[in-house]
Amino acid sequence: MINIKNTLIAAFAIASITMTTAFAGMSFGVVGSSMDINATGTETDRLTATGTNVADTSVRNKAVSDTAMGAAIYVEYTMSDSAWPLVFGAEYTPGEADISGKLSRSDTETSQTGTLSHTATLSTRTASASASNMSTAYIEAPLFKGLYVKGGIAHITVDHQNDSGMNGSTALRGTNVGAGYKTETPGGFMLKVSYEETDYDTLDLRSAGSNSVTANSTGVTAEVDTKAYRFSVGKAF
């Protein structure tokens, strides 16, 4: 029995050393953040006259902002043997966030295709958008005594629904920049506090037609950006 116990202890010790060697320079952790989400959008109509585009006659603007708590997971590799130990990392935020506020408005249509008489049809139009699959690939560069700067490429999927035939999902890229402070405990735990901003590309959509004139269309452009205060805890190997 003693031999079996000693063998198991030795096996666990070897496995621990092997894992530590395999993951040397790696760290894994979780991030909690307070995030300000800002989204602005513009809707315009493209009208046609005898086959020629004319100027937009109706423009609607909307700005939505919200503050939310979020959580993410990350994995990093530190070039600890380098004179300037850069950190290469990737982060993923699970879940979904509302970025539209469930927009709704009512319009009175005074004409419709195929109807000769004047009409006064009341229609309610709705639109909504949500963000998911938020991820970032980044590099952290050390500055002085735990201070660092960060830059990376962000990705987000915007799911959009409205009454103009522009339902679907659009993937957007963005730029992520930030700065923070980090320290490592004697037990190998990595603690960070940081401030970051992410600016995503413009979302640009165009409908195939409208209820009034099939050659007409509606366009939507939107901008999304975030600002976040973050705290993370990870385990370094």
TADABEL-V598703 format. One record per residue. RES is the residue in one small letter. SS is DSSP state (h for helix, s for strand, l for the rest). PHI is phi in whole degrees, 0 to 359 (NA if undefined). Layout:
((RES:SS:PHI) (RES:SS:PHI))
This chain:
((m:l:NA) (i:h:296) (n:h:297) (i:h:296) (k:h:298) (n:h:295) (t:h:296) (l:h:296) (i:h:298) (a:h:296) (a:h:296) (f:h:295) (a:h:296) (i:h:295) (a:h:297) (s:h:296) (i:h:295) (t:h:297) (m:h:295) (t:h:298) (t:h:292) (a:h:295) (f:l:257) (a:l:302) (g:l:88) (m:s:269) (s:s:215) (f:s:230) (g:s:190) (v:s:235) (v:s:233) (g:s:248) (s:s:214) (s:s:256) (m:s:242) (d:s:265) (i:s:252) (n:s:236) (a:s:226) (t:s:234) (g:s:219) (t:s:228) (e:s:245) (t:s:228) (d:s:251) (r:s:254) (l:s:256) (t:s:234) (a:s:225) (t:l:50) (g:l:85) (t:s:248) (n:s:294) (v:s:241) (a:l:296) (d:l:300) (t:l:249) (s:l:217) (v:s:231) (r:s:238) (n:s:245) (k:s:212) (a:s:236) (v:s:231) (s:s:223) (d:s:205) (t:s:246) (a:s:220) (m:s:268) (g:s:220) (a:s:221) (a:s:218) (i:s:240) (y:s:216) (v:s:224) (e:s:223) (y:s:232) (t:s:253) (m:l:279) (s:l:294) (d:l:276) (s:l:275) (a:l:294) (w:l:234) (p:l:289) (l:l:292) (v:s:242) (f:s:252) (g:s:218) (a:s:219) (e:s:223) (y:s:224) (t:s:251) (p:s:285) (g:s:98) (e:s:219) (a:s:232) (d:s:283) (i:l:237) (s:l:232) (g:l:78) (k:l:54) (l:s:289) (s:s:205) (r:s:208) (s:s:246) (d:s:239) (t:s:251) (e:s:273) (t:l:264) (s:l:204) (q:l:219) (t:l:300) (g:l:87) (t:l:244) (l:l:281) (s:l:281) (h:l:293) (t:l:237) (a:l:220) (t:s:267) (l:s:274) (s:s:229) (t:s:256) (r:s:251) (t:s:233) (a:s:208) (s:s:210) (a:s:210) (s:s:223) (a:s:245) (s:s:211) (n:s:53) (m:s:282) (s:s:214) (t:s:214) (a:s:251) (y:s:215) (i:s:231) (e:s:251) (a:s:243) (p:s:289) (l:s:246) (f:s:200) (k:l:47) (g:l:93) (l:s:283) (y:s:210) (v:s:242) (k:s:223) (g:s:214) (g:s:194) (i:s:249) (a:s:254) (h:s:223) (i:s:210) (t:s:250) (v:s:256) (d:s:265) (h:s:234) (q:s:223) (n:s:202) (d:l:266) (s:l:251) (g:l:76) (m:l:246) (n:l:280) (g:s:149) (s:s:232) (t:s:230) (a:s:270) (l:s:239) (r:s:255) (g:s:203) (t:s:249) (n:s:239) (v:s:225) (g:s:187) (a:s:210) (g:s:194) (y:s:227) (k:s:222) (t:s:213) (e:s:244) (t:l:281) (p:l:302) (g:l:276) (g:l:89) (f:s:268) (m:s:259) (l:s:244) (k:s:223) (v:s:232) (s:s:204) (y:s:235) (e:s:221) (e:s:232) (t:s:231) (d:s:242) (y:s:266) (d:l:296) (t:l:283) (l:s:274) (d:s:231) (l:s:234) (r:s:218) (s:l:282) (a:l:274) (g:l:175) (s:l:224) (n:l:288) (s:l:277) (v:l:226) (t:l:296) (a:l:281) (n:l:284) (s:s:209) (t:s:241) (g:s:242) (v:s:229) (t:s:238) (a:s:213) (e:s:237) (v:s:231) (d:s:216) (t:s:228) (k:s:229) (a:s:218) (y:s:258) (r:s:229) (f:s:224) (s:s:229) (v:s:229) (g:s:216) (k:s:248) (a:s:263) (f:l:245))
